[in-house]
Amino acid sequence: MKKIRKAIFPVGGLGTRFLPATKAMPKEMLPVVDKPIIQYAVEEAWAAGIEECIFVTGRGKSAIEDHFDYSYELQDTLHKRGKSEFLEKVRSCTPKAGQMAYIRQQEALGLGHAVWCARNLIGDEPFAVLLADDMVMADRSCLQQMIEAYEKVGGNIVALEDVPRARTGSYGIVTPKKQTGNLVTASSIVEKPEPEEAPSTLAVIGRYILQPEIFDFLEEKQIGAGGEIQLTDAIAKIIKTQPFHGLLFEGQRFDCGNQLGFLEANIAFALQRPDLKAGMQGFLDKY
Ligand code: UTP
């Protein structure tokens, strides 16, 4: 079984639900407490042993590249002023040289298209996909849990969350065949089904482990839900030829792609911080 060494971070979307904040700034740079959401995703990948991060970006997303770059002037100034605590924070998000690659998705044609854009950088090996706007608070990171499951069953794995039936229209939903512990064997997947048509309430969240053959199906560039090239549609095809599992991960997910989920993440992550907990609790009591 080939090790998962590479991860794709699709960050080419327009982030329309966060306009005007995302007019000149990438959605993925919105901070939860004091860290951009993309940094949480990258740290999750690093913690799970990922060696190469591939960002699929678009116009107006260069702040992401700058964020993970060496910042000479800032670091030099912090060093000279003896601000070692801040210097450490800046250093912590600088990868090893050559560990990050950036490729442009020239048009935001959908998540499936964004993943397809990274095909030449992935080559012939299994890989992870992380959507930064799905944040997971967990003792063992969500991707780590998925890689542990992958080492047992191989194939393709998605992270699953049981959602209220009224919400199925916002997710890819799987048809479960069998469940062993928290691992679900699924026979099909459908993107954004209406609640009355959804095969279950098991929703795919933004973490995937995929085999490289997925690119053959993405190559077809099938237009799916919302007029976009959907990753779910390619997964629906690969399921017919390869093992496919969903992992009911341990942890709490925050959908930072919409305002309420983003605000909730800020509160929950602030309450985890010893330096902010009491102050945040005070605000919650006040309001
Ligand atoms: P979303 O569905 O949240 O789309 O994409 P979005 O454009 O970011 O946000 P809204 O819906 O307009 O508010 C989920 C993930 O897929 C990426 C996004 O950057 C996000 O990380 N994506 C989406 C792409 O990289 N390219 C696309 O064409 C679409």
Boltz pocket constraint, residues with backbone or C-beta under 6 A from the ligand:
constraints:
  - pocket:
      binder: B
      contacts: [[A, 10], [A, 11], [A, 12], [A, 13], [A, 14], [A, 15], [A, 16], [A, 17], [A, 18], [A, 27], [A, 56], [A, 105], [A, 107], [A, 108], [A, 109], [A, 110], [A, 111], [A, 113], [A, 114], [A, 130], [A, 131], [A, 132], [A, 133], [A, 257]]
      max_distance: 6.0
